[in-house]
């Protein structure tokens, strides 16, 4: 299985943030020590998170990095979600 794309990784982080923690993007960023703009870019698939940022986010969401990566691998790719929006 190929590694997830940044779009998939960002979607997984957003899904976990919203469904498991209920934290706003601003609150999670503050708790994880990440600038809110950086987290926003990551969630939109426009940023490339470092392992340190992934670890910080995982700790604050009380999940393992491996759970984020597994969920990301199951998320639709950018092309699939773009096609679905047009249909």
One Martini backbone bead per residue (centre of mass of N, CA, C, O) as a GRO file, in nm:
protein
   87
    1UNK     BB    1   0.095   0.037   0.024
    2UNK     BB    2   0.075   0.351  -0.016
    3UNK     BB    3   0.123   0.641   0.091
    4UNK     BB    4  -0.027   0.898   0.196
    5UNK     BB    5  -0.147   1.183   0.125
    6UNK     BB    6  -0.191   1.503   0.223
    7UNK     BB    7  -0.496   1.496   0.186
    8UNK     BB    8  -0.550   1.241   0.354
    9UNK     BB    9  -0.413   1.332   0.613
   10UNK     BB   10  -0.585   1.586   0.661
   11UNK     BB   11  -0.860   1.442   0.669
   12UNK     BB   12  -0.795   1.265   0.913
   13UNK     BB   13  -0.740   1.487   1.116
   14UNK     BB   14  -1.013   1.625   1.096
   15UNK     BB   15  -1.187   1.385   1.173
   16UNK     BB   16  -1.062   1.338   1.451
   17UNK     BB   17  -1.106   1.616   1.568
   18UNK     BB   18  -1.422   1.618   1.538
   19UNK     BB   19  -1.504   1.320   1.650
   20UNK     BB   20  -1.309   1.288   1.919
   21UNK     BB   21  -1.274   1.599   2.041
   22UNK     BB   22  -1.422   1.877   1.939
   23UNK     BB   23  -1.208   2.055   1.840
   24UNK     BB   24  -1.080   2.318   1.741
   25UNK     BB   25  -0.836   2.432   1.549
   26UNK     BB   26  -0.725   2.634   1.755
   27UNK     BB   27  -0.705   2.444   2.002
   28UNK     BB   28  -0.526   2.222   1.885
   29UNK     BB   29  -0.293   2.401   1.807
   30UNK     BB   30  -0.232   2.504   2.089
   31UNK     BB   31  -0.193   2.226   2.233
   32UNK     BB   32   0.036   2.132   2.005
   33UNK     BB   33   0.219   2.382   1.907
   34UNK     BB   34   0.056   2.503   1.657
   35UNK     BB   35  -0.020   2.681   1.409
   36UNK     BB   36  -0.326   2.740   1.273
   37UNK     BB   37  -0.230   2.766   0.980
   38UNK     BB   38  -0.081   2.501   0.965
   39UNK     BB   39  -0.323   2.318   1.030
   40UNK     BB   40  -0.499   2.412   0.798
   41UNK     BB   41  -0.311   2.321   0.571
   42UNK     BB   42  -0.307   2.026   0.648
   43UNK     BB   43  -0.618   1.968   0.634
   44UNK     BB   44  -0.613   2.070   0.315
   45UNK     BB   45  -0.336   1.945   0.183
   46UNK     BB   46  -0.099   2.194   0.182
   47UNK     BB   47   0.062   2.043   0.397
   48UNK     BB   48   0.376   1.914   0.552
   49UNK     BB   49   0.409   1.718   0.802
   50UNK     BB   50   0.579   1.645   1.058
   51UNK     BB   51   0.649   1.417   1.293
   52UNK     BB   52   0.619   1.616   1.529
   53UNK     BB   53   0.338   1.716   1.458
   54UNK     BB   54   0.197   1.445   1.455
   55UNK     BB   55   0.261   1.377   1.748
   56UNK     BB   56   0.119   1.621   1.878
   57UNK     BB   57  -0.161   1.564   1.765
   58UNK     BB   58  -0.194   1.278   1.873
   59UNK     BB   59  -0.172   1.343   2.171
   60UNK     BB   60  -0.418   1.548   2.179
   61UNK     BB   61  -0.617   1.311   2.047
   62UNK     BB   62  -0.551   1.023   2.159
   63UNK     BB   63  -0.351   0.901   1.934
   64UNK     BB   64  -0.192   0.736   1.695
   65UNK     BB   65  -0.011   0.766   1.421
   66UNK     BB   66  -0.111   0.498   1.293
   67UNK     BB   67  -0.410   0.585   1.290
   68UNK     BB   68  -0.382   0.819   1.098
   69UNK     BB   69  -0.259   0.658   0.860
   70UNK     BB   70  -0.485   0.450   0.826
   71UNK     BB   71  -0.710   0.653   0.772
   72UNK     BB   72  -0.577   0.796   0.532
   73UNK     BB   73  -0.569   0.541   0.342
   74UNK     BB   74  -0.905   0.552   0.334
   75UNK     BB   75  -0.907   0.806   0.197
   76UNK     BB   76  -0.973   1.003  -0.039
   77UNK     BB   77  -0.863   1.134  -0.305
   78UNK     BB   78  -0.854   1.419  -0.477
   79UNK     BB   79  -0.982   1.307  -0.738
   80UNK     BB   80  -1.229   1.168  -0.611
   81UNK     BB   81  -1.352   1.420  -0.468
   82UNK     BB   82  -1.376   1.599  -0.719
   83UNK     BB   83  -1.567   1.412  -0.880
   84UNK     BB   84  -1.795   1.398  -0.668
   85UNK     BB   85  -1.865   1.707  -0.675
   86UNK     BB   86  -1.950   1.711  -0.987
   87UNK     BB   87  -2.193   1.485  -0.980
   0.00000   0.00000   0.00000
